[in-house]
Amino acid sequence: MTQRLVPAFAALLLVAVTGLAACAEETPAGPPTAATAVICRPTFSVDGQPLEAGTAFLLSTPTGPALVTAQHLFGPAGGLDTDIAWSQMPARVSGAACRTLSGDAIWTAGKPYAIEGAAPSAPTGPVRDMAAFAIDLNGQAAPAPLTPAKGRPARGDKVWLVAQVVAGAPRTTLLHSAVVEGFEGDALVYVFDNPALELRATSGAPVVNAKGELVAINLGGGQQDGKLLGFGVGGPAVAAGLATIKPAR
């Protein structure tokens, strides 16, 4: 599987910026619909300037609830000149405002954590392409954050990308079913049931199992061998990254 998947993994990071079109996709049978309440479109404050990119979601972490997304959005993939190192995230990124996709609420988050080793994904080595912002949900109309799944999903398991896509599905369709292909190192690889999906704007979105638990943070995807593959930071790597964060000050 390595030789077949790694070339796609290296080239398929997809980020987000504009325009959402409408096409057709069937709603998957028995999807974890509650998960659609935790996603949002973020605007980050980077060096005092707004940065709109990707998708974010609420996740339960060892230090409390957090707003989580992909680290590669804080670099050329998100429109910046250079990548922001994980150690510089709290100094250069002052917060985020995130508009929900299942309603019109705006959640506000404080400074990001410094997640040790967080960086844009590479075809080799650890995958820790994730960023997390401290968020106080007291007083904010927000659902319960997602919880990480225990262990890895198995090949053939059903999972769902929770996101609004640019094309290939109606704007109101926020659950996109897929089947687990397997793990490529730290990355979870999945095959979408609908190969017509356009995945731009879904970087940082959650991938959940039938229980609505987080199994990956989506990083991108693309066509390979007639299939639409997606890949993301697998649950064990997410847990390892979150274990390095300290309470925000």
Phi and psi in degrees as a GROMACS rama.xvg file:
@    title "Ramachandran Plot"
@    xaxis  label "Phi"
@    yaxis  label "Psi"
@TYPE xy
-60.1165  -49.2074  THR-2
-64.2688  -30.6641  GLN-3
-80.6496  -34.8522  ARG-4
-93.7608  -32.5041  LEU-5
-59.5059  -42.1149  VAL-6
-57.8193  -39.7154  PRO-7
-68.6074  -40.5508  ALA-8
-58.5869  -38.3643  PHE-9
-70.7881  -28.2668  ALA-10
-108.778  -6.27377  ALA-11
-107.438  19.6918  LEU-12
-62.3992  127.923  LEU-13
-123.231  134.182  LEU-14
-125.189  -175.517  VAL-15
-122.583  137.222  ALA-16
-149.173  -58.5067  VAL-17
-133.984  -178.475  THR-18
42.509  126.062  GLY-19
-125.076  123.677  LEU-20
-109.123  172.761  ALA-21
-123.367  128.77  ALA-22
-139.44  -163.773  CYS-23
-107.458  139.322  ALA-24
-154.321  135.841  GLU-25
-73.3021  142.548  GLU-26
-69.6301  127.869  THR-27
-63.9814  148.102  PRO-28
-67.7442  130.501  ALA-29
61.5112  40.8371  GLY-30
-76.9782  160.078  PRO-31
-79.1244  77.9015  PRO-32
-61.552  -29.2918  THR-33
-61.168  -24.7159  ALA-34
-66.282  -21.1975  ALA-35
-67.745  -16.9205  THR-36
-78.0004  -12.2204  ALA-37
-100.56  0.271405  VAL-38
-99.7765  156.418  ILE-39
-158.319  162.945  CYS-40
-97.1835  114.999  ARG-41
-91.0818  149.454  PRO-42
-122.205  115.418  THR-43
-96.4395  151.167  PHE-44
-101.966  107.673  SER-45
-117.224  118.335  VAL-46
51.4399  37.2902  ASP-47
80.4513  2.77261  GLY-48
-117.126  147.489  GLN-49
-74.9227  142.135  PRO-50
-131.62  113.547  LEU-51
-102.601  118.411  GLU-52
-164.332  143.02  ALA-53
68.9069  -161.881  GLY-54
-128.774  151.947  THR-55
-135.04  168.242  ALA-56
-156.446  163.639  PHE-57
-89.6458  132.208  LEU-58
-138.187  140.561  LEU-59
-77.5052  129.382  SER-60
-127.125  170.694  THR-61
-60.5157  -21.3383  PRO-62
-104.278  8.63978  THR-63
117.383  -174.298  GLY-64
-66.2293  147.603  PRO-65
-140.502  155.728  ALA-66
-96.3116  119.707  LEU-67
-116.785  144.007  VAL-68
-153.683  -163.498  THR-69
-98.8971  138.372  ALA-70
-66.304  -32.5651  GLN-71
-66.7764  -12.0847  HIS-72
-66.8008  -21.2737  LEU-73
-94.5893  60.0912  PHE-74
-174.406  -162.519  GLY-75
-55.6057  -32.2065  PRO-76
-61.8939  -29.0751  ALA-77
-99.8113  0.536572  GLY-78
108.233  2.61382  GLY-79
-87.4804  162.983  LEU-80
-70.7466  -39.8466  ASP-81
-139.29  163.351  THR-82
-72.6329  141.767  ASP-83
-88.0168  124.044  ILE-84
-65.7497  149.884  ALA-85
-56.4781  -36.6911  TRP-86
-69.9947  -19.1993  SER-87
-96.7967  -3.74984  GLN-88
-56.7478  -48.5503  MET-89
-64.7079  -27.4987  PRO-90
-80.6488  -33.0555  ALA-91
-102.54  -20.3476  ARG-92
-114.213  117.144  VAL-93
-96.7693  -9.38244  SER-94
161.989  -174.185  GLY-95
-151.141  148.215  ALA-96
-121.462  131.237  ALA-97
-131.652  118.456  CYS-98
-87.5494  127.028  ARG-99
-66.9127  154.22  THR-100
-100.145  -11.1366  LEU-101
-102.798  6.8915  SER-102
-169.063  -158.863  GLY-103
-121.779  22.2908  ASP-104
-75.6428  154.8  ALA-105
-122.903  120.191  ILE-106
-94.162  141.141  TRP-107
-115.121  138.615  THR-108
-127.11  155.555  ALA-109
-87.6567  -153.51  GLY-110
-64.7335  152.175  LYS-111
-74.7219  157.006  PRO-112
-77.3968  158.611  TYR-113
-92.1463  104.025  ALA-114
-91.8965  112.321  ILE-115
-55.5905  125.221  GLU-116
82.1792  0.904449  GLY-117
-63.5371  132.427  ALA-118
-164.765  159.107  ALA-119
-54.8536  144.835  PRO-120
-67.4324  148.506  SER-121
-126.848  159.652  ALA-122
-69.4435  -14.1162  PRO-123
-132.485  161.124  THR-124
86.4862  179.656  GLY-125
-62.4433  149.351  PRO-126
-110.381  108.659  VAL-127
-135.83  52.3545  ARG-128
-86.2419  76.5504  ASP-129
-150.807  148.229  MET-130
-134.895  147.038  ALA-131
-140.005  136.125  ALA-132
-113.862  137.067  PHE-133
-65.4591  134.402  ALA-134
-139.649  131.797  ILE-135
-100.776  110.948  ASP-136
-85.6782  -4.5875  LEU-137
-64.175  122.347  ASN-138
88.6634  -8.81351  GLY-139
-103.8  131.594  GLN-140
-73.3064  99.1437  ALA-141
-145.554  149.14  ALA-142
-78.3425  174.729  PRO-143
-65.1691  135.137  ALA-144
-62.5873  158.392  PRO-145
-63.9595  155.563  LEU-146
-115.337  144.733  THR-147
-68.4237  141.818  PRO-148
-71.5057  151.606  ALA-149
-88.9828  126.153  LYS-150
80.5026  -176.471  GLY-151
-100.012  144.859  ARG-152
-69.4959  154.668  PRO-153
-93.646  156.788  ALA-154
-54.9805  131.849  ARG-155
94.2269  -12.0361  GLY-156
-66.5098  148.661  ASP-157
-84.642  133.879  LYS-158
-136.381  167.554  VAL-159
-134.606  130.464  TRP-160
-79.7789  127.557  LEU-161
-104.204  99.9115  VAL-162
-168.032  164.077  ALA-163
-100.949  123.933  GLN-164
-96.9658  160.653  VAL-165
-71.9126  -37.9798  VAL-166
-159.597  164.543  ALA-167
98.172  -7.76056  GLY-168
-157.656  155.232  ALA-169
-60.5837  151.736  PRO-170
-58.5748  -30.0202  ARG-171
-81.1218  -9.07067  THR-172
-84.1829  112.787  THR-173
-111.619  -2.06099  LEU-174
-118.973  124.679  LEU-175
-126.413  111.15  HIS-176
-75.5032  149.803  SER-177
-152.508  168.344  ALA-178
-122.388  134.291  VAL-179
-65.4016  125.83  VAL-180
-88.07  -36.6635  GLU-181
149.142  -172.17  GLY-182
-105.426  140.449  PHE-183
-117.33  89.348  GLU-184
66.5396  -124.138  GLY-185
-82.9157  -9.82154  ASP-186
-90.9495  133.213  ALA-187
-87.9455  131.38  LEU-188
-113.299  134.783  VAL-189
-140.094  152.899  TYR-190
-111.73  122.606  VAL-191
-74.4002  143.306  PHE-192
-69.0034  -30.5927  ASP-193
-105.501  103.24  ASN-194
-74.5047  -4.61115  PRO-195
-87.8682  -2.31924  ALA-196
-63.5511  139.423  LEU-197
-102.908  113.894  GLU-198
-90.4157  -1.75346  LEU-199
-57.9376  139.049  ARG-200
89.9051  4.64864  ALA-201
-106.395  2.72615  THR-202
-58.7784  130.068  SER-203
93.0131  -4.72554  GLY-204
-77.2536  154.631  ALA-205
-81.1528  150.715  PRO-206
-115.768  126.353  VAL-207
-123.295  160.77  VAL-208
-93.0962  -174.55  ASN-209
-64.4147  -20.2047  ALA-210
-86.6301  -2.88102  LYS-211
79.9843  19.1816  GLY-212
-93.9725  147.828  GLU-213
-71.2449  127.779  LEU-214
-115.392  -14.4867  VAL-215
-167.909  159.057  ALA-216
-104.313  116.87  ILE-217
-64.1254  136.718  ASN-218
-117.711  -24.1321  LEU-219
164.638  -165.247  GLY-220
171.335  179.092  GLY-221
173.411  174.648  GLY-222
-77.0424  136.625  GLN-223
-154.755  126.05  GLN-224
54.8876  37.5637  ASP-225
78.0147  5.01423  GLY-226
-115.728  153.962  LYS-227
-97.3189  107.518  LEU-228
-92.681  146.165  LEU-229
-125.833  155.922  GLY-230
-146.36  153.49  PHE-231
-156.026  171.874  GLY-232
-67.5568  114.417  VAL-233
-65.272  156.682  GLY-234
-51.5458  -45.8789  GLY-235
-60.0119  -38.4475  PRO-236
-70.3368  -34.7427  ALA-237
-61.2411  -46.8324  VAL-238
-61.2929  -40.0233  ALA-239
-63.7074  -40.1135  ALA-240
-66.4911  -43.856  GLY-241
-66.5628  -26.0351  LEU-242
-68.0855  -15.1644  ALA-243
-90.9953  -11.161  THR-244
-80.7594  152.943  ILE-245
-118.125  156.967  LYS-246
-53.6738  136.714  PRO-247
-67.9852  145.494  ALA-248
